[in-house]
Amino acid sequence: MKRRYEEEFMAFAAARTAPLFRSACVLTSGDAHLAEDLVQDTLSRVYANWRRIAQVDDPAAYTHTVLVRTYLSYRRRRSSSERPTDALPDSGAAPEHDATLRVTLLDALGRLSARDRAVLLLRYWEDRSVEQTAAILQIRPGAVRNQSMRALARIRDLLGHDPSELVSP
């Protein structure tokens, strides 16, 4: 029985690691090392309770909830005051899209509070409803709408109001 649960979890973890990592990168404003740590911590927490979680209707959604809560817990710790540098190392990889736009957006997200970043991630990156986002963050739906509006306004202020300036020709 234990072996079956371990095999199920291993298959689940293999399938969900990449989506979790992408979400964690958005939450951490592109800090891949911290994103890897968050994914690892999330998967270890899920593994510890896998028998119960495997019975949930949508284990993937549950795991994303654990990721967001793990991130918010990390941000509340004093040790999270370290900041990544402005200079990004050369990755050597060819850019998929406009790299300047991606870096600009990640920088703007990095200037938001952890809670605002989590709301934007859940609402617009993960395409969650207001109610789902509220349940994950344990706040009221009205608070999600207000935080979304404020966070988007802050992003617009940081990026300027003309989006064509951000896109390279």
C-alpha positions as CSV (number, residue, x, y, z in Angstrom):
1,M,0.0,0.0,0.0
2,K,2.8,2.4,0.9
3,R,4.6,1.6,-2.3
4,R,1.5,2.4,-4.3
5,Y,1.2,5.9,-2.7
6,E,4.9,6.5,-3.3
7,E,4.6,5.6,-7.0
8,E,1.5,7.8,-7.3
9,F,3.3,10.7,-5.7
10,M,6.4,10.3,-7.8
11,A,4.2,10.4,-11.0
12,F,2.3,13.4,-9.7
13,A,5.5,15.3,-8.7
14,A,7.1,14.6,-12.1
15,A,4.1,16.0,-13.9
16,R,3.6,19.1,-11.7
17,T,7.2,20.2,-11.0
18,A,7.5,22.4,-14.2
19,P,4.2,24.2,-13.7
20,L,5.0,24.7,-10.0
21,F,8.5,26.1,-10.9
22,R,7.0,28.6,-13.4
23,S,4.6,29.9,-10.8
24,A,7.3,30.1,-8.2
25,C,9.5,32.1,-10.6
26,V,6.7,34.6,-11.0
27,L,6.2,34.8,-7.2
28,T,9.9,35.3,-6.6
29,S,10.4,37.9,-9.4
30,G,12.6,35.5,-11.4
31,D,14.8,34.3,-8.6
32,A,15.2,30.7,-9.9
33,H,17.1,29.5,-6.9
34,L,14.5,30.6,-4.4
35,A,11.8,29.2,-6.8
36,E,13.5,25.8,-6.8
37,D,13.6,25.9,-2.9
38,L,9.9,26.8,-2.8
39,V,9.0,24.0,-5.2
40,Q,11.1,21.5,-3.2
41,D,9.6,22.6,0.1
42,T,6.1,22.4,-1.4
43,L,6.6,18.9,-2.8
44,S,8.0,17.7,0.5
45,R,5.0,19.1,2.4
46,V,2.6,17.4,-0.1
47,Y,4.5,14.1,0.1
48,A,4.2,14.1,3.9
49,N,0.4,14.3,3.5
50,W,0.0,12.5,0.2
51,R,-2.4,9.8,1.4
52,R,-4.9,12.5,2.3
53,I,-4.1,14.8,-0.6
54,A,-4.4,12.0,-3.2
55,Q,-8.1,11.8,-2.1
56,V,-8.8,15.5,-2.9
57,D,-10.7,16.4,-6.1
58,D,-7.8,18.4,-7.6
59,P,-4.4,17.6,-6.1
60,A,-2.7,20.0,-8.5
61,A,-4.8,23.0,-7.3
62,Y,-4.2,21.9,-3.7
63,T,-0.4,21.8,-4.4
64,H,-0.5,25.3,-6.0
65,T,-2.2,26.5,-2.8
66,V,0.6,25.0,-0.8
67,L,3.1,26.7,-3.0
68,V,1.6,30.2,-2.5
69,R,1.2,29.7,1.2
70,T,4.8,28.5,1.4
71,Y,6.0,31.6,-0.4
72,L,4.0,33.9,1.8
73,S,5.4,32.2,4.9
74,Y,8.9,32.6,3.5
75,R,8.3,36.3,2.9
76,R,7.1,36.8,6.5
77,R,10.4,35.3,7.9
78,R,13.2,37.7,8.8
79,S,15.7,35.8,6.7
80,S,13.7,36.7,3.5
81,S,15.1,40.2,3.5
82,E,17.9,39.3,1.1
83,R,17.5,40.8,-2.3
84,P,18.7,39.6,-5.6
85,T,21.1,41.9,-7.6
86,D,20.0,44.0,-10.5
87,A,22.4,42.3,-12.8
88,L,21.3,39.0,-14.3
89,P,23.9,36.5,-15.3
90,D,24.2,35.5,-18.9
91,S,22.2,32.4,-19.4
92,G,23.5,31.6,-22.9
93,A,20.0,30.6,-24.0
94,A,18.2,32.3,-26.9
95,P,15.3,34.4,-25.7
96,E,11.9,32.9,-26.4
97,H,10.2,36.2,-26.6
98,D,11.2,39.8,-25.9
99,A,13.7,39.3,-23.0
100,T,13.7,43.0,-22.2
101,L,9.9,43.0,-21.6
102,R,10.1,39.9,-19.5
103,V,12.9,41.4,-17.3
104,T,11.0,44.7,-17.0
105,L,7.8,42.9,-15.9
106,L,9.6,40.7,-13.4
107,D,11.4,43.8,-12.0
108,A,8.0,45.6,-11.7
109,L,6.5,42.5,-10.0
110,G,9.5,42.5,-7.6
111,R,8.6,45.9,-6.4
112,L,5.2,44.9,-5.3
113,S,4.5,43.5,-1.8
114,A,4.4,39.7,-1.4
115,R,0.7,39.7,-1.0
116,D,0.1,41.8,-4.1
117,R,2.4,39.6,-6.1
118,A,0.6,36.4,-4.9
119,V,-2.8,37.9,-5.9
120,L,-1.6,38.8,-9.4
121,L,0.0,35.4,-9.8
122,L,-3.2,33.5,-8.8
123,R,-5.6,35.8,-10.7
124,Y,-3.7,36.4,-14.0
125,W,-0.9,33.8,-14.3
126,E,-2.8,30.8,-12.8
127,D,-6.1,32.2,-14.2
128,R,-7.9,31.5,-10.9
129,S,-11.3,33.1,-10.1
130,V,-11.7,35.7,-7.4
131,E,-13.3,33.1,-5.1
132,Q,-10.5,30.6,-5.6
133,T,-7.8,33.2,-5.0
134,A,-9.7,34.4,-1.8
135,A,-9.9,30.8,-0.6
136,I,-6.2,30.2,-1.2
137,L,-5.1,33.4,0.5
138,Q,-7.7,33.1,3.2
139,I,-9.1,36.6,2.6
140,R,-12.5,37.9,1.4
141,P,-13.3,38.1,-2.4
142,G,-13.7,41.8,-2.1
143,A,-10.1,42.1,-0.7
144,V,-8.9,40.1,-3.7
145,R,-10.6,42.5,-6.1
146,N,-9.2,45.5,-4.3
147,Q,-5.7,44.1,-4.1
148,S,-5.8,43.2,-7.8
149,M,-6.9,46.7,-8.7
150,R,-4.2,48.3,-6.5
151,A,-1.5,46.0,-7.7
152,L,-2.3,46.5,-11.4
153,A,-2.4,50.3,-10.9
154,R,1.0,50.1,-9.2
155,I,2.4,48.0,-12.1
156,R,1.0,50.6,-14.5
157,D,2.7,53.4,-12.5
158,L,6.0,51.5,-12.5
159,L,5.9,50.6,-16.2
160,G,4.4,53.8,-17.5
161,H,1.0,54.1,-19.2
162,D,2.1,53.5,-22.8
163,P,2.7,49.7,-23.2
164,S,4.2,50.2,-26.7
165,E,7.3,51.7,-25.0
166,L,8.1,48.3,-23.4
167,V,8.1,46.3,-26.6
168,S,11.2,46.2,-28.8
169,P,10.7,46.8,-32.5
